[in-house]
Structures are given as structure tokens and as C-alpha cells.
Amino acid sequence: MHEVQTAKNILQMACEEAKRQGLQNPRAIRVRVGAWTGIDVDHLKHDFHTVAPTVSLDVETVEPSARCEDCGARFEAKPGSLSCDKCGSRRVTLEQRRDIELISVE
């Protein structure tokens, strides 16, 4: 059910960005959603259409990225296995995991 609130938040962010760009109202919105957000993208799109039926929403899902604290390698983090692909260290920092990022507004 949190997809409804997420849809409203995305629309609000997009409207604020549209204003900054001098646009009247957004017609198309593109967002990037971290795979570990717990958001069901199909539900989000459905709920967004309910909240803003005339605005198209494009959602790109991205896997979390991580950085090894020991060797500095960057890699795609996999659920249940947060160890470095290069050296095997478990001292890793997630750099993108639960974010929703506004990519573009038209």
C-alpha cells in the first residue's frame, strides 16, 4: 500500500522540478528505483496512473552497488551475499540500495 504514497511523492518531486524548468505541468516522468526499496514497480505504475492519469511514468530498477572497504573494488551487491567480488572481504559499504531518484521531467 505504500506505493500510493510513493506515487504521490514522485509526482510532487516532478511538479517541483517542472516549475524549476519553467514547465506548466509534467507530462512524462522518469525515475530510477533501487531494487531493495521493496517497491512493487507494477503496483507503483498502477497507483501513479490513479494519482496522475495524464502523466506517463517510466521506472528503471537498479541493483544496489557496493564498494569494498579493503580493496576499493566497486560491484553489484547481491541479496544475502555482501562480500567483495574481487577479494572476498565482507567489509563493504552499500552505495545505492533504497533510493528513488528523479531522472527527468518533461
C-alpha positions as CSV (number, residue, x, y, z in Angstrom):
1,M,0.0,0.0,0.0
2,H,3.0,2.4,0.4
3,E,3.1,2.6,-3.4
4,V,0.3,5.1,-3.4
5,Q,2.3,7.4,-1.1
6,T,5.4,6.8,-3.2
7,A,3.4,7.7,-6.3
8,K,2.3,11.0,-4.7
9,N,5.9,11.8,-3.6
10,I,7.2,11.2,-7.1
11,L,4.5,13.4,-8.6
12,Q,5.3,16.2,-6.0
13,M,9.1,16.0,-6.8
14,A,8.3,16.1,-10.5
15,C,6.0,19.1,-10.2
16,E,8.7,21.0,-8.2
17,E,11.3,20.1,-10.9
18,A,8.8,21.1,-13.7
19,K,8.4,24.5,-12.0
20,R,12.2,25.0,-11.9
21,Q,12.3,24.2,-15.6
22,G,9.5,26.6,-16.3
23,L,7.1,23.9,-17.3
24,Q,3.4,24.2,-16.6
25,N,2.8,20.6,-15.6
26,P,4.8,17.4,-16.1
27,R,3.7,15.1,-19.0
28,A,6.3,12.4,-18.5
29,I,8.4,11.4,-15.6
30,R,11.3,9.1,-15.4
31,V,12.6,7.7,-12.1
32,R,15.3,5.2,-11.0
33,V,14.3,2.9,-8.2
34,G,16.7,0.9,-6.1
35,A,15.9,-2.8,-6.3
36,W,16.0,-3.1,-2.5
37,T,13.4,-0.4,-1.8
38,G,10.7,-3.1,-1.5
39,I,8.5,-1.2,-4.0
40,D,6.5,-3.3,-6.4
41,V,7.0,-1.5,-9.7
42,D,3.8,-2.8,-11.3
43,H,1.8,-1.5,-8.3
44,L,3.6,1.8,-8.3
45,K,2.8,2.3,-12.0
46,H,-0.8,1.4,-11.4
47,D,-1.1,3.7,-8.4
48,F,0.7,6.5,-10.2
49,H,-1.8,6.3,-13.0
50,T,-4.6,6.6,-10.4
51,V,-2.9,9.7,-8.9
52,A,-1.9,11.3,-12.2
53,P,-3.8,9.7,-15.1
54,T,-2.5,12.1,-17.7
55,V,1.2,11.8,-16.8
56,S,3.4,8.9,-18.0
57,L,5.8,7.2,-15.6
58,D,8.9,5.3,-16.7
59,V,10.6,3.3,-13.9
60,E,14.1,2.0,-14.2
61,T,15.1,-0.5,-11.5
62,V,18.7,-0.6,-10.5
63,E,20.6,-3.2,-8.4
64,P,22.4,-1.9,-5.4
65,S,26.1,-1.0,-5.8
66,A,28.7,-1.6,-3.2
67,R,32.3,-0.6,-2.5
68,C,34.8,-2.8,-0.7
69,E,36.5,-1.0,2.2
70,D,39.6,-3.2,1.9
71,C,40.5,-3.2,-1.8
72,G,38.3,-0.4,-3.1
73,A,36.5,-2.5,-5.7
74,R,33.0,-1.5,-6.8
75,F,30.5,-4.2,-7.5
76,E,26.8,-5.0,-7.8
77,A,25.6,-6.2,-4.4
78,K,23.5,-9.3,-4.3
79,P,20.9,-10.0,-1.6
80,G,22.2,-12.4,1.1
81,S,25.8,-12.1,-0.1
82,L,27.5,-8.8,0.8
83,S,31.1,-9.8,0.1
84,C,33.5,-8.3,-2.3
85,D,33.6,-9.9,-5.7
86,K,37.4,-9.2,-6.0
87,C,38.9,-10.0,-2.6
88,G,36.1,-11.7,-0.7
89,S,36.1,-9.1,2.1
90,R,32.8,-8.6,4.0
91,R,33.7,-5.0,4.8
92,V,31.6,-3.4,2.2
93,T,29.5,-0.2,2.0
94,L,26.3,-0.1,0.1
95,E,26.2,3.0,-2.1
96,Q,22.8,2.6,-3.7
97,R,20.1,0.4,-2.3
98,R,16.9,2.1,-1.2
99,D,16.8,5.2,-3.3
100,I,14.2,6.7,-5.6
101,E,15.8,9.2,-8.0
102,L,14.1,11.6,-10.3
103,I,15.9,11.3,-13.6
104,S,13.8,13.5,-15.9
105,V,10.6,15.5,-16.2
106,E,9.1,16.6,-19.5
